[in-house]
Amino acid sequence: MERQHINPPALFKHPSYTRVVTVQGPSKLVFIAGQTPSDETYRPIGKGDLKRQYERVMEALDLQLRAAGAGWDDVVFRRIFVLDMDAFIKVQTDPSTTYPWHPDRPPPSTLVGVTRLSHPDFMIEIDLMAVVAA
C-alpha cells in the first residue's frame, strides 16, 4: 500500500494538517465515530478544561485505532467539533500540546465550531478515518 501526503505549493502549507492524502493498493478502511471526552460510563472528563478534554479524546482515539490494527500514521482524515474555536486554537498552538503523528505528515482535517455536543459538558469531539494494508 502506497500513501502520499500532498501540500500543493500554490496553497498555504498549514502546520496542523496536510491538504491531501492519497492511498493506493490493497487496504482496509477504518472509520472511528466521534469521540467525546468521556469515561467508560459516558461521564464527562475534564469539565471546563478544553486541553484536558482534548487529551482524553486523543487517548480514547488511540485505543480505538489500536483495536482496529491501526496507528496514527494510518489516519487519513480527522474531523474536529469544538464549542469554542478560539479556545481550541490556543490549545492547538500551545507548545505543551503534543501530537501523535509525524510532524511532516499530519492528517487532513476539518475544524467545525458547534453550539452543542451530545452532553452539555463536552467541549470537543473528534472522528477519524484510517487506512491500513489489507
VEXTI-109338 format. One record per residue: residue in three letters; x, z, y of N, C-alpha, C in turn. Coordinates in Angstrom, 3 decimals, always signed. Last residue first. Layout:
N
('ALA'; (X; Z; Y); (X; Z; Y); (X; Z; Y))
...
This chain:
134
('ALA'; (-4.428; +3.720; -4.298); (-5.385; +3.875; -5.413); (-4.644; +4.166; -6.700))
('ALA'; (-3.069; +5.520; -1.555); (-2.915; +4.490; -2.596); (-3.849; +4.781; -3.745))
('VAL'; (-5.401; +6.504; +0.999); (-4.294; +6.781; +0.083); (-4.229; +5.663; -0.940))
('VAL'; (-6.570; +7.107; +4.187); (-6.417; +6.084; +3.152); (-5.201; +6.455; +2.317))
('ALA'; (-9.081; +8.955; +6.013); (-7.721; +8.775; +5.498); (-7.743; +7.675; +4.440))
('MET'; (-10.799; +10.150; +8.759); (-10.786; +9.146; +7.714); (-9.322; +8.966; +7.310))
('LEU'; (-12.405; +13.152; +10.020); (-11.247; +12.307; +9.711); (-11.604; +11.205; +8.723))
('ASP'; (-13.704; +15.152; +12.735); (-13.829; +14.489; +11.441); (-12.682; +13.502; +11.276))
('ILE'; (-14.030; +18.257; +14.395); (-13.191; +17.078; +14.153); (-13.540; +16.491; +12.792))
('GLU'; (-15.221; +20.215; +17.056); (-15.481; +19.707; +15.705); (-14.659; +18.425; +15.550))
('ILE'; (-15.477; +23.076; +19.208); (-14.796; +21.857; +18.770); (-15.232; +21.505; +17.346))
('MET'; (-16.787; +25.383; +19.676); (-16.333; +24.656; +20.854); (-15.727; +23.304; +20.504))
('PHE'; (-19.408; +27.361; +18.468); (-18.408; +26.338; +18.143); (-18.081; +25.550; +19.417))
('ASP'; (-21.486; +28.967; +19.232); (-20.132; +29.469; +19.478); (-19.039; +28.477; +19.087))
('PRO'; (-23.868; +27.684; +18.459); (-23.572; +27.839; +19.889); (-22.174; +28.360; +20.199))
('HIS'; (-23.390; +25.194; +16.010); (-23.528; +26.635; +16.273); (-23.151; +26.844; +17.730))
('SER'; (-23.125; +22.437; +16.192); (-24.117; +22.994; +15.265); (-24.295; +24.512; +15.347))
('LEU'; (-22.675; +21.921; +19.774); (-22.357; +21.627; +18.380); (-23.328; +22.412; +17.501))
('ARG'; (-23.391; +20.434; +22.954); (-23.597; +21.485; +21.959); (-23.155; +20.981; +20.601))
('THR'; (-22.559; +18.415; +24.618); (-23.183; +19.582; +25.239); (-23.401; +20.731; +24.267))
('VAL'; (-19.310; +16.797; +24.377); (-20.693; +17.007; +23.965); (-21.247; +18.263; +24.651))
('GLY'; (-16.874; +14.304; +24.668); (-17.424; +15.528; +25.234); (-18.895; +15.634; +24.873))
('VAL'; (-14.678; +12.946; +22.334); (-16.026; +12.886; +22.891); (-16.430; +14.256; +23.423))
('LEU'; (-12.056; +10.900; +21.503); (-12.375; +12.227; +22.018); (-13.702; +12.133; +22.765))
('THR'; (-10.683; +9.236; +18.796); (-11.698; +9.183; +19.838); (-12.041; +10.614; +20.211))
('SER'; (-7.642; +7.809; +17.561); (-8.510; +8.938; +17.831); (-9.528; +8.617; +18.912))
('PRO'; (-5.175; +6.983; +15.118); (-6.091; +6.569; +16.175); (-7.139; +7.669; +16.353))
('PRO'; (-2.637; +9.512; +14.406); (-3.755; +8.649; +14.024); (-4.512; +8.133; +15.249))
('PRO'; (+0.838; +9.142; +15.346); (-0.414; +9.890; +15.343); (-1.571; +8.966; +14.972))
('ARG'; (+3.670; +8.467; +14.884); (+2.560; +7.833; +14.159); (+1.302; +8.701; +14.166))
('ASP'; (+5.674; +9.865; +16.062); (+5.634; +8.437; +16.370); (+4.447; +7.727; +15.720))
('PRO'; (+5.344; +12.453; +15.017); (+5.102; +12.220; +16.442); (+5.046; +10.739; +16.838))
('HIS'; (+3.463; +12.811; +12.059); (+4.723; +12.359; +12.637); (+4.483; +12.007; +14.098))
('TRP'; (+1.109; +15.559; +12.118); (+1.510; +14.190; +11.832); (+2.843; +13.881; +12.488))
('PRO'; (+0.333; +18.118; +12.900); (+0.859; +17.935; +11.552); (+1.322; +16.516; +11.236))
('TYR'; (+1.289; +19.695; +15.918); (+0.530; +18.630; +15.280); (+1.150; +18.321; +13.929))
('THR'; (+0.937; +22.633; +17.972); (+1.658; +21.797; +17.017); (+0.712; +20.784; +16.383))
('THR'; (+1.216; +24.018; +21.120); (+0.297; +23.392; +20.169); (+1.088; +22.458; +19.271))
('SER'; (+3.045; +24.770; +22.999); (+2.998; +25.578; +21.773); (+2.027; +25.013; +20.742))
('PRO'; (+2.650; +23.072; +25.180); (+3.838; +22.870; +24.327); (+3.817; +23.692; +23.040))
('ASP'; (-0.506; +21.731; +25.710); (+0.227; +22.989; +25.642); (+1.434; +22.794; +24.715))
('THR'; (-2.121; +19.549; +25.529); (-0.847; +19.378; +26.241); (-0.016; +20.658; +26.293))
('GLN'; (-4.338; +20.492; +24.150); (-3.606; +19.344; +23.618); (-2.241; +19.183; +24.274))
('VAL'; (-5.258; +22.481; +25.873); (-4.784; +22.840; +24.527); (-3.891; +21.726; +23.990))
('LYS'; (-5.985; +20.849; +28.049); (-4.978; +21.906; +28.226); (-4.395; +22.325; +26.879))
('ILE'; (-7.969; +19.339; +26.841); (-6.758; +18.646; +27.315); (-5.646; +19.660; +27.560))
('PHE'; (-9.879; +21.351; +26.451); (-9.224; +20.735; +25.304); (-7.948; +20.014; +25.723))
('ALA'; (-10.627; +21.936; +29.081); (-10.003; +22.988; +28.274); (-9.288; +22.387; +27.069))
('ASP'; (-11.775; +19.461; +29.773); (-10.588; +19.948; +30.483); (-9.866; +21.033; +29.693))
('MET'; (-14.006; +19.325; +27.979); (-12.926; +18.337; +27.937); (-11.651; +18.852; +28.610))
('ASP'; (-15.782; +21.374; +26.168); (-15.102; +21.406; +27.468); (-13.866; +20.509; +27.409))
('LEU'; (-16.755; +20.775; +23.632); (-17.695; +21.174; +24.676); (-17.063; +21.068; +26.059))
('VAL'; (-15.773; +17.925; +21.651); (-15.479; +19.179; +22.349); (-16.546; +19.473; +23.389))
('PHE'; (-14.910; +16.154; +18.804); (-16.030; +16.500; +19.682); (-15.708; +17.850; +20.318))
('ILE'; (-12.876; +13.599; +17.635); (-12.919; +14.973; +18.116); (-14.108; +15.127; +19.061))
('ARG'; (-11.845; +11.752; +14.900); (-12.830; +11.824; +15.976); (-13.001; +13.297; +16.328))
('ARG'; (-9.360; +9.682; +13.576); (-9.759; +11.060; +13.880); (-10.747; +11.010; +15.042))
('PHE'; (-7.920; +7.641; +11.058); (-8.830; +7.788; +12.194); (-9.260; +9.237; +12.319))
('VAL'; (-6.087; +7.781; +9.068); (-6.110; +6.527; +9.830); (-7.140; +6.555; +10.958))
('VAL'; (-3.958; +9.905; +7.349); (-5.111; +9.844; +8.255); (-5.011; +8.577; +9.103))
('ASP'; (-1.638; +10.169; +5.947); (-2.627; +9.241; +5.405); (-3.841; +9.071; +6.319))
('ASP'; (-0.213; +12.173; +7.080); (+0.305; +10.814; +7.281); (-0.652; +9.758; +6.740))
('TRP'; (-1.590; +14.417; +6.111); (-1.806; +13.980; +7.499); (-1.261; +12.588; +7.775))
('GLY'; (-2.658; +13.521; +2.767); (-1.960; +14.353; +3.740); (-2.181; +13.774; +5.128))
('ALA'; (-4.600; +13.670; -0.312); (-4.082; +13.014; +0.894); (-3.329; +14.035; +1.742))
('GLY'; (-6.207; +14.609; -2.340); (-4.947; +13.952; -2.695); (-4.316; +13.221; -1.528))
('ALA'; (-8.334; +16.065; -1.545); (-8.596; +14.650; -1.830); (-7.328; +13.896; -2.224))
('ALA'; (-7.189; +18.465; -0.963); (-8.151; +18.427; -2.070); (-8.461; +16.994; -2.487))
('ARG'; (-5.750; +17.750; +1.332); (-5.023; +18.048; +0.093); (-5.951; +17.986; -1.125))
('LEU'; (-7.906; +17.517; +3.146); (-7.039; +16.370; +2.856); (-6.336; +16.579; +1.526))
('GLN'; (-8.833; +20.171; +3.133); (-9.683; +19.097; +2.626); (-8.879; +17.841; +2.309))
('LEU'; (-6.689; +21.568; +4.290); (-7.159; +21.921; +2.941); (-7.976; +20.785; +2.328))
('ASP'; (-6.669; +20.314; +6.806); (-5.507; +20.211; +5.926); (-5.903; +20.524; +4.485))
('LEU'; (-9.090; +21.196; +7.842); (-8.908; +19.770; +7.562); (-7.731; +19.551; +6.628))
('ALA'; (-8.476; +23.914; +8.165); (-9.520; +23.514; +7.214); (-9.410; +22.032; +6.861))
('GLU'; (-6.480; +23.746; +10.148); (-6.195; +24.382; +8.855); (-7.200; +23.924; +7.789))
('MET'; (-7.953; +22.553; +12.231); (-6.830; +21.832; +11.639); (-6.445; +22.414; +10.280))
('VAL'; (-9.782; +24.621; +12.784); (-10.264; +23.308; +12.346); (-9.141; +22.546; +11.650))
('ARG'; (-7.988; +26.596; +13.655); (-8.797; +26.809; +12.455); (-9.316; +25.486; +11.896))
('GLU'; (-6.967; +25.405; +16.004); (-6.066; +25.728; +14.891); (-6.838; +25.921; +13.592))
('TYR'; (-9.328; +25.287; +17.545); (-8.620; +24.056; +17.172); (-7.721; +24.310; +15.958))
('GLN'; (-9.798; +28.038; +17.839); (-10.766; +27.210; +17.121); (-10.133; +25.895; +16.679))
('ARG'; (-7.581; +28.739; +19.353); (-7.733; +29.311; +18.009); (-8.724; +28.499; +17.187))
('LYS'; (-8.200; +27.235; +21.671); (-6.964; +26.974; +20.925); (-7.068; +27.534; +19.507))
('LEU'; (-10.655; +28.342; +22.514); (-10.590; +26.957; +22.049); (-9.321; +26.675; +21.252))
('ASP'; (-12.272; +31.101; +22.212); (-10.846; +30.755; +22.241); (-10.669; +29.352; +21.651))
('GLY'; (-14.927; +31.819; +21.790); (-14.440; +31.762; +23.168); (-12.987; +31.343; +23.319))
('LYS'; (-14.235; +32.942; +18.572); (-15.281; +32.794; +19.590); (-14.677; +32.863; +21.003))
('GLY'; (-12.728; +32.621; +16.177); (-12.130; +32.429; +17.499); (-13.143; +32.223; +18.610))
('ILE'; (-15.119; +31.257; +14.010); (-13.809; +31.904; +14.125); (-13.307; +31.626; +15.539))
('PRO'; (-18.546; +31.569; +13.014); (-17.510; +31.082; +13.939); (-16.243; +31.930; +13.888))
('ARG'; (-19.487; +31.304; +9.588); (-19.460; +32.106; +10.812); (-18.331; +31.596; +11.695))
('TYR'; (-19.593; +30.109; +7.106); (-20.016; +29.322; +8.270); (-20.173; +30.165; +9.539))
('THR'; (-18.279; +31.457; +5.196); (-19.724; +31.698; +5.273); (-20.332; +31.024; +6.505))
('GLU'; (-15.627; +30.856; +5.535); (-16.257; +30.403; +4.289); (-17.757; +30.679; +4.246))
('ASP'; (-15.667; +30.133; +9.119); (-15.102; +30.733; +7.911); (-15.884; +30.250; +6.693))
('SER'; (-15.115; +27.420; +11.470); (-15.936; +28.395; +10.757); (-15.183; +28.963; +9.559))
('PRO'; (-14.937; +25.241; +13.532); (-14.081; +26.432; +13.408); (-14.846; +27.571; +12.752))
('THR'; (-15.894; +22.290; +11.618); (-16.054; +23.234; +12.712); (-15.127; +24.425; +12.508))
('GLN'; (-15.514; +18.954; +10.827); (-15.089; +20.320; +10.512); (-15.202; +21.180; +11.758))
('GLY'; (-17.368; +16.259; +9.744); (-16.994; +17.075; +10.896); (-16.709; +18.515; +10.504))
('ALA'; (-16.059; +15.044; +6.594); (-17.127; +15.355; +7.544); (-16.610; +16.230; +8.676))
('ILE'; (-13.782; +12.660; +5.742); (-13.977; +14.102; +5.843); (-14.983; +14.366; +6.951))
('PHE'; (-13.179; +10.154; +3.465); (-13.936; +10.482; +4.662); (-14.171; +11.990; +4.668))
('VAL'; (-10.839; +8.059; +2.158); (-11.227; +9.463; +2.178); (-11.923; +9.721; +3.514))
('LEU'; (-10.357; +5.270; +0.037); (-10.757; +5.779; +1.345); (-11.227; +7.224; +1.204))
('LYS'; (-7.630; +4.025; -1.696); (-8.815; +4.868; -1.803); (-9.098; +5.388; -0.399))
('SER'; (-6.232; +0.728; -2.345); (-6.320; +2.021; -1.684); (-7.623; +2.737; -2.006))
('PRO'; (-4.015; -1.988; -2.528); (-4.976; -1.158; -3.257); (-5.015; +0.255; -2.662))
('GLY'; (-3.496; -3.360; +0.835); (-3.141; -3.100; -0.553); (-4.183; -2.226; -1.231))
('GLN'; (-3.029; -2.181; +4.102); (-3.178; -3.335; +3.218); (-2.732; -2.949; +1.820))
('VAL'; (-4.095; -1.035; +7.180); (-3.748; -0.646; +5.816); (-4.023; -1.852; +4.934))
('THR'; (-3.303; -0.387; +10.600); (-3.794; -1.297; +9.563); (-3.296; -0.791; +8.213))
('VAL'; (-4.215; +1.163; +13.539); (-3.539; +1.347; +12.261); (-4.156; +0.351; +11.288))
('VAL'; (-3.871; +1.282; +17.055); (-4.359; +0.552; +15.884); (-3.543; +0.964; +14.666))
('ARG'; (-2.964; +3.261; +18.925); (-4.090; +2.378; +19.240); (-4.713; +1.753; +17.993))
('THR'; (-2.349; +6.660; +18.165); (-1.931; +5.275; +18.011); (-3.146; +4.400; +18.276))
('TYR'; (-2.284; +9.566; +20.359); (-2.856; +8.722; +19.309); (-2.238; +7.339; +19.313))
('SER'; (-0.905; +10.961; +22.313); (-1.692; +11.717; +21.343); (-2.322; +10.880; +20.242))
('PRO'; (+0.406; +9.340; +24.149); (+1.218; +10.225; +23.314); (+0.432; +10.936; +22.210))
('HIS'; (-0.383; +5.866; +24.427); (-0.818; +7.248; +24.580); (+0.002; +8.164; +23.672))
('LYS'; (+0.763; +3.334; +26.048); (+1.052; +3.990; +24.764); (+0.764; +5.468; +24.929))
('PHE'; (-1.324; +1.009; +27.623); (-0.650; +2.295; +27.736); (-0.453; +2.895; +26.347))
('LEU'; (-0.845; -2.421; +26.619); (-1.682; -1.244; +26.826); (-0.824; +0.008; +26.919))
('ALA'; (+0.918; -4.396; +26.013); (+0.143; -4.593; +27.242); (-0.757; -3.399; +27.559))
('PRO'; (+1.974; -3.757; +23.501); (+2.775; -3.478; +24.693); (+1.999; -3.636; +26.004))
('PRO'; (-0.124; -2.087; +21.190); (+0.175; -3.329; +21.907); (+0.901; -3.035; +23.216))
('ASN'; (+0.856; -0.278; +18.705); (+0.530; +0.022; +20.099); (+0.877; -1.225; +20.900))
('ILE'; (+0.260; +0.232; +15.333); (+0.445; -0.768; +16.386); (-0.009; -0.200; +17.729))
('HIS'; (+1.416; +0.932; +12.160); (+0.938; +1.544; +13.398); (+1.268; +0.590; +14.540))
('GLN'; (+0.592; -0.023; +8.888); (+1.280; -0.400; +10.121); (+0.617; +0.289; +11.306))
('ARG'; (+1.141; +0.250; +5.417); (+0.459; +0.766; +6.603); (+1.284; +0.394; +7.833))
('GLU'; (+0.593; -0.885; +2.145); (+1.377; -1.008; +3.379); (+0.535; -0.546; +4.563))
('MET'; (+0.841; +0.000; -1.169); (+0.000; +0.000; +0.000); (+0.894; +0.000; +1.243))
